[in-house]
Amino acid sequence: MQVDYIAVETDPSARSVIRRVFADVNLDRPGMFLRTDIFRYGNDVRHLAHRRKLPKVNLLIAGVPCQPFSRANNSQDYPSQGLRDPRELFTVVHQIYERANRPDFIIECTPFAAHLQQDFQD
């Protein structure tokens, strides 16, 4: 089986880790990946979500920023605002999921803060 792997990540340090792990797996399992240009769709998931055509997706794995939802975020300057938070990417990942015909998925996110539960009731 060959895998067409796509990565989208804004943080330069995280991109570096992804590249390193991808290279290690590619060395250990030659021929596993169809392509090596894993960041070919850019570094911002919002741009990927708004492309006219999405690539075929069999498995969507996403880790969205937790600050908009986190119980642990007690910042006075940047408090949790849930779906109204400009850092929120959960809905963007959901758009990709829907447009990609609802593939299997793994989403990593923090438990939501109690005051944000209303966001998901509306």
C-alpha positions as CSV (number, residue, x, y, z in Angstrom):
1,M,0.0,0.0,0.0
2,Q,1.2,3.5,-0.8
3,V,0.3,6.6,1.1
4,D,-0.2,10.1,-0.4
5,Y,0.7,12.1,2.8
6,I,-0.2,15.8,3.1
7,A,0.8,18.0,6.0
8,V,-0.4,21.5,6.9
9,E,1.2,23.3,9.8
10,T,1.8,27.0,10.5
11,D,4.4,26.6,13.3
12,P,7.9,26.4,11.8
13,S,9.2,24.2,14.7
14,A,6.3,21.8,14.3
15,R,6.9,21.7,10.5
16,S,10.5,20.8,11.1
17,V,9.5,17.9,13.4
18,I,7.0,16.7,10.8
19,R,9.7,16.8,8.0
20,R,12.2,14.9,10.2
21,V,9.7,12.2,11.2
22,F,8.5,11.9,7.6
23,A,12.1,11.5,6.3
24,D,12.8,8.8,9.0
25,V,9.7,6.8,8.0
26,N,10.5,7.3,4.3
27,L,14.0,5.8,4.9
28,D,12.7,2.9,6.9
29,R,9.9,2.1,4.5
30,P,11.1,3.0,1.0
31,G,8.2,3.2,-1.5
32,M,5.6,3.7,1.1
33,F,4.8,7.3,0.1
34,L,3.7,8.4,-3.3
35,R,5.3,11.8,-3.0
36,T,7.8,13.6,-0.8
37,D,6.5,17.2,-1.1
38,I,4.3,16.8,1.9
39,F,3.7,20.6,2.4
40,R,2.5,21.1,-1.2
41,Y,-0.8,22.6,-0.1
42,G,0.9,25.3,2.1
43,N,1.0,25.9,5.8
44,D,-2.4,27.2,6.6
45,V,-5.4,24.9,6.9
46,R,-7.7,27.8,6.1
47,H,-6.2,28.0,2.6
48,L,-6.6,24.2,2.1
49,A,-10.2,24.4,3.2
50,H,-11.0,27.1,0.5
51,R,-9.3,25.4,-2.4
52,R,-11.6,24.8,-5.4
53,K,-10.8,21.1,-5.3
54,L,-9.5,19.1,-2.4
55,P,-7.2,16.1,-2.7
56,K,-8.7,12.6,-2.0
57,V,-8.7,12.0,1.7
58,N,-9.0,8.6,3.3
59,L,-7.9,9.6,6.8
60,L,-8.0,13.1,8.3
61,I,-5.8,13.6,11.3
62,A,-6.0,17.1,12.9
63,G,-4.9,18.8,16.1
64,V,-6.6,22.2,16.4
65,P,-5.4,25.0,18.7
66,C,-6.8,24.4,22.2
67,Q,-6.6,28.0,23.5
68,P,-10.1,29.0,22.1
69,F,-11.7,26.2,24.1
70,S,-9.4,25.3,27.0
71,R,-10.5,25.1,30.6
72,A,-6.8,25.9,31.5
73,N,-6.7,29.1,29.6
74,N,-7.0,31.8,32.3
75,S,-5.4,34.6,30.3
76,Q,-6.8,38.0,30.8
77,D,-5.4,39.3,27.5
78,Y,-6.5,36.3,25.4
79,P,-9.4,34.5,27.1
80,S,-11.2,31.5,25.7
81,Q,-13.9,32.6,23.3
82,G,-14.9,29.3,21.8
83,L,-16.2,29.4,18.2
84,R,-16.0,33.2,18.2
85,D,-12.2,33.1,18.9
86,P,-10.0,34.2,15.9
87,R,-7.6,31.3,16.7
88,E,-10.4,28.7,16.3
89,L,-9.8,26.1,13.6
90,F,-12.2,23.4,14.6
91,T,-14.8,24.6,12.1
92,V,-12.2,24.9,9.3
93,V,-11.2,21.2,9.9
94,H,-14.9,20.3,9.9
95,Q,-15.3,22.1,6.5
96,I,-12.5,19.9,5.1
97,Y,-14.1,16.8,6.6
98,E,-17.5,17.6,5.0
99,R,-16.0,18.5,1.6
100,A,-13.8,15.4,1.6
101,N,-16.9,13.2,1.9
102,R,-16.6,12.4,5.6
103,P,-13.4,10.3,5.7
104,D,-12.3,8.4,8.8
105,F,-10.8,11.0,11.2
106,I,-8.8,11.6,14.4
107,I,-9.2,15.0,16.0
108,E,-7.1,16.0,19.0
109,C,-8.4,18.8,21.2
110,T,-8.6,19.7,24.9
111,P,-11.7,19.2,27.0
112,F,-13.9,22.3,26.5
113,A,-14.3,25.0,29.2
114,A,-17.7,24.9,30.9
115,H,-18.6,28.4,29.8
116,L,-18.2,27.5,26.1
117,Q,-20.7,24.6,26.1
118,Q,-23.4,27.0,24.9
119,D,-21.5,27.4,21.6
120,F,-22.4,23.8,20.8
121,Q,-26.0,24.1,21.9
122,D,-26.9,26.9,19.4
